[in-house]
Amino acid sequence: MSWVLSFAVLACSAVAEDAPKRKPNVLFIVVDDLKPLLGCYGASWIQSPNIDRLAARGTLFASSYCQMSFCAPSRMSVLTGLRPDSTRVFFNPTQPKDLLRTRFPDLVTLPQQFRNHGYITHPLHKVFDGRTVDGGHDRASWTVPYGPWEMAPGELPAPGGYQDPATKARLAEAAKQGRTVSGPATEGCDIVDHAYHDGGVAFTAAKRIREFSGKPQPFFLAVGFVKPHLPFIAPKKYWDLYDRASLPLAPMREMPHGSPHDLAFYSNSGELRAYSGIPRTGPIPEPIQRELIHGYAACVSYIDAQVGLLMKTLEEEGIADNTLVCLWGDHGWHLGEHGHWGKVTNYEDATRAPLIIAAPHRTQTPRVTALVEFVDIYPTLCELAGLPVPESVEGKSLVPLICGGSAPLHEAAISQMSPRPAKDGVMGWTLRTQRYRYIEWRRADLGADTPRVTDRVESVEFYDYDSDPVERRNLAGNADHAALVKQHQALFDQLLPHLPTRD
């Protein structure tokens, strides 16, 4: 815990007289598909001691929501400070496209803003989604280009990250025959952390911290961990932390009563069903559910250990007390909630994700329950580092909440999602207020460069989290809630004025 205790605890509004004059370094950690399944978020059965310690000395945002529960749109939104309706990135492209610079040649990204103010900026692994920017790195954003990470000596993982010899042999044989086969959804080989990709990323990130700490300029180091994204792969020792038989299953494993959609609307967990050993249709058997939850938990603990390595390195280099740390999950993930295994929904399990910010030289509110949005990350980090915020940014700085302010910044957190346009041609926007969730689905043509949304409302959903925290029942058609639904429709119109007035 030494790296926790080393951080200065001073007044939020001022820097101590003897604090370093150099601007703070920034360690920007993004974790793929990470829901708030962490000890610090109340999941006492999850082993996440390093992230828990990070939260204990910073601010944990208990009600933080992504703008879209999909990798590319969420990351584009955070790193530009723009909402998906502004970026027009609604999907993960099937082919790489430099959507960022094609659409916004003059836009200043979050790391670019730090670069413009004298920072060394460098990404490792998945920060931007490589399908939407130039080669995955965006040259304008980084002073040190996106580069490879070092793995443990030995044979490199197979595509998908697999190290199990039997799986690697099967995939290699299929490749020889010109066939594409899927690997398993889980793996837990008894190997060192950096024999898998994320351990290699952390190993290399630690080297970058040591390298950059000796430079005269501050650094903005962005580290992207892929687990707990499928397949759920982690060294065996992290699997051994859990007793599979005692792991909790999702409390609500069917669609909400009165939902306008069935599981097919959400791809019927298509991301999971592409893996070998998973039924292509129908319910996921309970033994497989437990294996998947076990794998997800092992991956969370694996990534937690990598975060611990980065924190320890900051301490060893003597820069922990002048490094701003921001950790976030790009969106949530359903582990069987509503019968769904994946992201890309407008429900709580997909839209809510962790956000932890620990700033040096400040006392911080330990836990913020006010609603915050991931589009707020950009202006927050700029303000904490003393940088101006570009006028294009659509979020709000969270510094007032970090400093103990009680005034809410948002009446609602706004998320949105759509299935593939060729399939359904609809977009759903959701407003998450402190107690309720309102979802409005509209007919939309999202395939063109300029999306077209109509005034035609396809369906509405409404949930009360005080009486129904797991979304058992859609209350949109309930006469007792008609006035509340109408109030949320008015708030929807107020917060999304660019949409056509509903018919």
PEURUR-V754023 format. One line per field, one symbol per residue. ss: DSSP state (H for helix, E for strand, - for the rest). phi: phi as a letter, one per 20 degrees, with the letter a starting at -180 (. if undefined). burial: + if it has 9 or more other ideal C-beta (glycine too) atoms within 8 Angstrom, else -. Layout:
ss = ???
phi = ???
burial = ???
This chain:
ss = -HHHH-------------------EEEEEEE-------HHH-------HHHHHHHH--EEE--EE--E--HHHHHHHHHH---HHHH-----------HHHHH------HHHHHHH---EEEEEE--------HHH-------E--------------------HHHHHHHHHHHH-------E-EE-----HHH-HHHHHHHHHHHHHHHH------EEEEEEE------EE--HHHH----HHH----------E-----HHHH---HHHH--E---------HHHHHHHHHHHHHHHHHHHHHHHHHHHHHHH---HHHEEEEEEE----EE-HHH-EE-----HHHHE--EEEE--------EE---EEHHHHHHHHHHHH-------------HHHH----------EEEEE--------EEEEEEE---EEEEEEEEEE------EEEEEEEEEEEEE--------E-----HHHHHHHHHHHHHHHHH--------
phi = .fffffffdcffebeffefgfffffcddddcfleefecgfeoefeeecffffffffdcdeefcdcfebebgfffffffedmdfgfefmddcegfcgbeffefecfdfdfgffffgfdnefcbdcmedfefeccfmnclffecedfgbfdedfgpffffgnnfcfgfffffffffffemddceeffcabfecfgeeegfffffgffffffffffeefefccddddeefefffecbggfefffcegfeffegfcdbfgfnffcdffgemllgffffefndgfbmfegggfgffffffffffffffgfffffffffgffemdfeccedcdbdfaeaednfmmdcqdlcdegfeeebfbcccdfmbfcffbdeffccffefgffffffemdfdgfffeecfeggffenfdffecfbedcbabfgffecmccddcddegdccdccdcfbddeefdfcdeeeeeaccbcdffebfdlfcfefeegfdgfffffffffgffecffeffff
burial = --++--+--+-+------+---+++++++++++++++++++-+--++++++++++++++++-+++++++++++++++++++++++-+++++++----++++--+--+-+++++++-+-++++++++++++++++-+++--++------+-++----++-++++---++-+++-+--------+++++++-+-++++++++++++++++++-++----+++++++++++--++++++-++-++----+-++-++-++-+++--+--++-+-+++-+--++----+---++++++++++++++++++++++++++++-+-++++++++++++++++++++++++++++++++++++++++++++-++--+-++++++++++++++++-+-+--++-+-+++++++-----++-++++++++-+---+++++++++--+++++++-+-+----+-+---+--++++++--+--+-++++----+--++--++-+++-++--+--+-
